[in-house]
Amino acid sequence: MGAKLSGPGGGKSHTISQNADINVTPFVDIMLVLLIIFMVAAPMATVSIRLDLPPAVPPPPDQVQKEPVNVFIQRGGEIFIKGTPTTLEGLAADVCAALGGGDPACKEERVFVQANQDVTYNQFMEVMNELQAKGFYKVGLINEEFQ
């Protein structure tokens, strides 16, 4: 808030009246300082992660892609592969049988794991650890709901 120090016309009246206009100079100064801070800080906020992606080469036209195997985990911890129940101990053999390949070749194929929302973390991780222990490293997760 400012004040006038002289009266109208410069006469003998030296009354001081209040000026109700907003002084925007400090506001502009603060905005310019903030603008400079954000301009300096923005490049430091971007984090670059090196990501090595394979080249985008399509598969040969005569090569047929195998369908991945879906492993379903139900509420009570029951495990199903293509609608057939299995156990944790026989999971790797049943996945290879569902893929239709031998033991070394089936471990290079994709396997998707889908769990019911009521499955505990421990039950889910037992399946993931069993697949990894048996050499299945191309494991994907599906988060769609199923019956």
BATORTI-945497 format. One line per 8 residues: their letters; for each residue x, y, z of C-alpha. Coordinates in Angstrom, 1 decimal, m for minus. Layout:
REM BATORTI-945497
A = X:Y:Z; ...;
This chain:
REM BATORTI-945497
MGAKLSGP = 0.0:0.0:0.0; 1.4:3.4:m0.9; 0.8:7.0:0.1; 0.7:10.3:m1.7; 3.0:12.9:m0.3; 1.7:15.9:m2.2; m1.8:17.3:m2.6; m3.5:18.0:m5.8;
GGGKSHTI = m1.9:20.9:m7.7; 0.9:21.5:m5.2; m1.0:24.1:m3.2; m0.8:24.7:0.6; m2.7:21.6:1.6; m0.3:18.9:2.6; m2.7:16.2:3.4; m1.5:12.7:3.1;
SQNADINV = m4.1:10.3:1.6; m3.9:6.6:1.2; m3.4:5.0:m2.2; m5.4:1.7:m2.6; m3.6:0.5:m5.8; m1.7:m2.7:m5.6; 2.1:m2.5:m5.8; 3.0:m5.3:m8.2;
TPFVDIML = 6.7:m4.7:m8.3; 7.5:m7.2:m5.4; 5.2:m9.7:m7.0; 6.9:m9.5:m10.3; 10.3:m9.8:m8.7; 9.3:m13.0:m6.8; 7.8:m14.5:m10.0; 11.0:m13.8:m12.0;
VLLIIFMV = 13.1:m15.4:m9.2; 10.8:m18.5:m9.2; 11.0:m18.7:m13.0; 14.8:m18.7:m12.9; 14.8:m21.4:m10.2; 12.5:m23.6:m12.2; 14.5:m23.1:m15.4; 17.6:m24.2:m13.6;
AAPMATVS = 16.0:m27.1:m11.7; 14.0:m28.6:m14.6; 17.0:m30.1:m16.5; 18.2:m31.7:m13.3; 14.9:m33.4:m12.6; 14.9:m35.4:m15.8; 16.6:m38.8:m15.2; 18.0:m40.7:m18.1;
IRLDLPPA = 18.0:m44.4:m18.0; 20.0:m46.3:m20.5; 17.8:m48.9:m22.2; 19.2:m51.4:m24.7; 16.4:m52.5:m26.9; 16.8:m55.2:m29.5; 16.5:m54.0:m33.1; 13.0:m54.1:m34.6;
VPPPPDQV = 13.4:m57.0:m37.0; 10.3:m59.0:m37.9; 10.5:m62.8:m37.6; 10.9:m64.7:m40.9; 7.5:m65.3:m42.6; 7.8:m69.0:m42.5; 8.4:m69.1:m38.7; 5.3:m69.7:m36.6;
QKEPVNVF = 5.1:m68.1:m33.2; 4.1:m70.4:m30.4; 1.2:m69.2:m28.2; 2.4:m68.5:m24.6; 1.2:m70.6:m21.7; m1.0:m68.9:m19.2; m0.6:m70.0:m15.6; m3.7:m69.1:m13.4;
IQRGGEIF = m3.6:m69.0:m9.6; m7.0:m69.3:m8.0; m8.1:m68.0:m4.5; m7.0:m71.1:m2.5; m3.6:m71.3:m4.2; m4.8:m73.8:m6.8; m2.7:m73.6:m10.0; m4.2:m74.1:m13.4;
IKGTPTTL = m2.5:m74.4:m16.9; m5.0:m74.2:m19.8; m7.8:m75.2:m17.4; m5.9:m78.3:m16.1; m5.0:m78.3:m12.4; m1.4:m78.8:m11.5; 0.8:m78.6:m8.4; 3.7:m76.5:m7.5;
EGLAADVC = 6.1:m79.4:m7.8; 4.8:m80.4:m11.3; 4.5:m76.8:m12.6; 7.6:m76.8:m14.8; 6.8:m80.2:m16.4; 3.2:m79.2:m17.0; 4.3:m75.9:m18.6; 6.7:m77.7:m20.9;
AALGGGDP = 3.9:m80.2:m21.8; 1.5:m77.3:m22.6; 4.2:m75.7:m24.8; 4.7:m79.0:m26.6; 8.4:m78.8:m26.5; 11.3:m80.6:m24.9; 12.8:m79.5:m21.6; 15.6:m77.2:m22.9;
ACKEERVF = 13.4:m75.7:m25.7; 10.4:m75.0:m23.6; 12.3:m72.8:m21.2; 12.9:m70.2:m24.0; 9.2:m69.7:m24.6; 6.9:m67.1:m22.9; 4.9:m67.9:m19.8; 2.3:m65.6:m18.4;
VQANQDVT = 1.1:m65.7:m14.8; m2.3:m64.4:m13.8; m3.6:m64.5:m10.2; m6.9:m63.8:m8.7; m7.1:m60.7:m6.6; m7.6:m62.8:m3.4; m4.3:m64.7:m3.8; m1.8:m63.9:m1.2;
YNQFMEVM = 1.6:m62.5:m2.1; 3.3:m65.6:m0.7; 1.3:m67.9:m3.0; 2.0:m65.8:m6.0; 5.8:m65.6:m5.2; 6.0:m69.4:m4.7; 4.8:m69.8:m8.3; 7.2:m67.1:m9.6;
NELQAKGF = 10.1:m68.6:m7.7; 9.4:m72.1:m8.9; 9.3:m71.0:m12.5; 12.6:m69.1:m12.1; 14.2:m72.0:m10.2; 13.3:m74.3:m13.1; 14.8:m71.9:m15.7; 11.8:m70.0:m17.0;
YKVGLINE = 13.0:m66.4:m17.3; 10.6:m65.1:m19.9; 7.7:m64.7:m17.5; 5.1:m62.0:m17.9; 2.3:m60.8:m15.6; m1.3:m60.4:m16.5; m3.5:m58.1:m14.4; m6.8:m58.6:m16.1;
EFQ = m9.7:m60.1:m14.0; m10.8:m63.7:m14.8; m13.5:m65.9:m13.4;
